[in-house]
Amino acid sequence: MEVLYGLHPVEEALKAGKRRFDHVLVARERQDPRLASLVAQCRENGVRVLEQPREQLTHTAKTPSHQGVVAFVRPQESLSIEDLFVPLAASPARLILALDGVEDPQNLGALLRVADGAGVDGVLLTERRSAPLSPVAVKASAGAAEHLRIARVVNLVRALEDLKQHNLWIVGLDERGQTDYDQFDLTGDLVIVLGREGAGLHDLIRRTCDHLLRIPMAGGVGSLNVSAAGAVVLYEAARQRRAARSATSLVQKAASRSGSAAPAKKQKGLGS
């Protein structure tokens, strides 16, 4: 069994329906509508709810940041790189986030939250030198980890090459890149690769990328934290894709109106 704690992670795990719940512990001392709503959701889904002292929840979660709720759940089903080859049904162009050795669980959770909000199709993590999908990371993601397709691979270079074979461009974010992120077309089938905290992309990963983008910095600091940088680029990709869809929709509407317009009446002339 794995432990989830916090209102958002437990709520989102219930909504996603991917995990089997064993039982949920709630703090006896906390009495408010939000917790009551979560308890009602648990019972609607047939999940046992037990009241215990807050100190017991802190001991179980190994942190006082549980917000009065701790859940015991089955581990998420692990995915492979092949699972990410298939696009989501609603995705006209695929967008995958690959993380090259992000080791801080708070950064991992923040990036998963951003990825979910930006409409990413899947997330690619490495087996080694990468933060695990721990309760800390799930809490930092505000439960977004429950809604994402997340695959782990042993060799990220090989996985990126496999994705190239499935017609995705590999775009790395690197302060040594020559192209500003907002000057690049992010509307196609892409994998966006983010590197390690402090060190950035490994050399081999950098050489595997088809393009390297940078975020221009106006101050004295040379780069952003990886989760902040990821938010900037992923939401630029989401903005461009939304604009492209809107433009396509306008063109289709204009064509539809043009095609359905009433034919012009034939002018009557001499001899008619």
N, C-alpha and C positions, 0 to 999 in steps of 0.2 A: 504493500500500500504506500501511496505518496500522501503528503500533507499539503493542502492548500489553505492559505489563511487570508483574511481580508474580505470585505463585503464585495468589492468588484470582482475579484478572481472567482469567488464561489458562485456569485450570480451568473457570470459569463459562462462558467463551466456548466451550469444547469441549462442555460439557454442553448449552448452549442450542442449539448447532448452527445458528446464524443467520449465522455468518461463515465465509467460505472461508479456510482457513489456507494460507499459502505455506510457511513453515518456522518453526521455533522454535530459538532459541539458548539453551543452558544453560551455566552457569559450570563450567569444568573443575575449579575448586577446591572446589566444593560437592558433597559426597557424603553424602546422608542419605536415609532412607526416603521422606520427603515428596516430594522432588524426583524420586526414582526412580519413585514412583507416577505423577507427572505425565508423566514421560517414557514410561512404559508406556501411559498413556491416549493420548498423542500417536501412538504407533506403532499402537495399536489403531484409531485413526481415520485412518491413512494419512498422517500429518503427518511431514515430515522433521524430524529433530532433529540439531543440530550442536553440538558442544562447542567453546567458545572461552574464552580467558582472561577473568576477571572485568572487567579494565580495558576490554576491547573491548565488553562488554555495557554498561558505564557510559557509554562514548562513544556507543553506539548509542541508548540510552534517554535520554541527556542528564541522567541522575541516578544516584546510587549506590543508590537505593531499589528496585532491580529484583528483589531477593531471589534473584538467580541465574537468572532466566528472562526472556527477551524474545521476543515472538512477532510475526511479520509477517503481517498479516491484511487481507482486503478490508474496506472501510468498511461500516458497517451500512447497510441499506436505509433511506432516509429515508421517514417517514410524513407524511401530511397530516392535517388536522383531520377529514376524512371518515372516516379509519381509526378514529378514536376514537368515532364515533357508534355503532358496533356494540359491544355489551357482550361481555365475555368469557363463555364458556358457563357458567362456575360462579358468575357474579355475579347474585344476585337483584336487587340495586340497585347502580347504577354509582357509582364514586368516582374522580374524576379530580383530579390535582394540576396546577395551573397556576402557573408562576413568572413574576413580573413583574419582569424585569431582575436576576436573581441573577447576579452577575458573577464571584464567587470560585469557582474550580473545586473547591476543597475543600468548600465549602458545597453546591455542586451535587451532588458525589459523595455526601456525607452524606445529602442529601435523597433521592437515588435509592435509597440503601440502605434508608432508612426507608420510602419508598414501596413498595418490593418487600416488605418485611417486614409492612407493614400491609395488603397485598392490594389496592393501588391498580390500577385498570383501565388507566390510561394517564397519561402526563405530557405537559404542554403547555409548550413553551419558545418564546421569541421569537427571530427571526433576528438581530436587532440588540440591543445592550446586554444580552447574555446570555453566560455562560461557554460555550465550546464543549465538546462531548463529547470532551475531549482525553484522552490517556493518564493525566494527573494526575487528572481527574475520574473516570475509570473505575477507577483504583486506589483512590481515596477511597471509591468505592461498593462496594469489595470484590467487584467483578464483578456486582453487582446490575443495572447498566445493561444487561447482556446479556439479561436476562429481561423487561425492561419494554418496553411500546409507548411510544415517544417520538416526538412530532410537533413540528415547528417551524413557526411561522406568522410572517408579516410584521406583521400587525395583531392584537394580542391582544384589543382591544375587540371587533372584528368576530368573532373566533373565539369569544369568550364569548357574544356575541349568537346565533351559530349554535348553540351548545350549549344555550342557552335554548330555541331553537326545537325542540330534540330532548328537551325536557322534563327538563332538568337545572337545579337551582337553583344560583346562583352565590353562594358564601359567602366573603367576604374576611376575612383576619385582620389586625386593625388595632388599635393601642393606644387609638384613639379610639372603638372600638366600644362599644355599649351593653349587649351581652349577653355574659356569661361563656361560654366555649367549652363547658364541661361542663354548662351549663343549656340547651343547644340540641340539638334532635333531629337527629343526624347519620346516621340510618339510611336516609334516602331517596336519590334520585338527585342527587348533588352534585358540584360543582366547588369545590375548596378552593383559594383564591388566596393566595399568599404574595408579599410585596413585596421590594424591594431592601434590601441590607444598609445599615442606618443610616437610610434615608429612607422605607422602607415602600412602600405602594402609591401609584402615580401617581393624581392626582386623577380622571382620566377612568376609570381602572380602578375606583377606589373608588365612583364614581357608577354604574358598570355593575353592581356587586354587588347582589344582592337582600337580603343580610343582611351585617352586619359584626359579627364576634366579637372578643373580647379575652381575653387571658390575664391574670388578676389577679396583680399583683406585690406581695409583702409587704415587700420591702426598699426600699433607696434607688434602685435602678436601675429605669428605667421599662419596659424590654422585654428579651426574650431575643434571642440570636443567631437568625438566620432558620432555621438547620438544627435548633437546639434547639426553637424554637417549632413548626416543622413536625412534629417528632417527638411533641411533646405533643398536638397536635390530631389528627394522623393516627392515633395509637394510641388516643385517645379515640373516634374514629370506629370503629376496629376493635373496641374493647371493646363499644360500643353495638350494633354489628351482630352480634357474636358472641352477646351477651345476647338480642337479638331472635330470632336463629335458634334458640337454646336454648329460649326461651319457646314459639316456634311448634312446635318438635319435641315439647315436653311436651304441648301442647294436642292435637296430632295423635295422640300415643300414647294419651292419655286417651280421646279420641274413638274410637280403634280398639278399645281395651279395652271401652268402653261398648257399642259396636256388636256386638262378638263375644260378649258375655256370654250365657250360656244363659238362655232365657226362663223366667220363673217358672212353677212348676207350678200348675195350676189347683186351687184348694182344693175338696175334696169337701164338699158340704153336704147338707142334708136333701133327699131326693128324688133324689139322684144315683145 
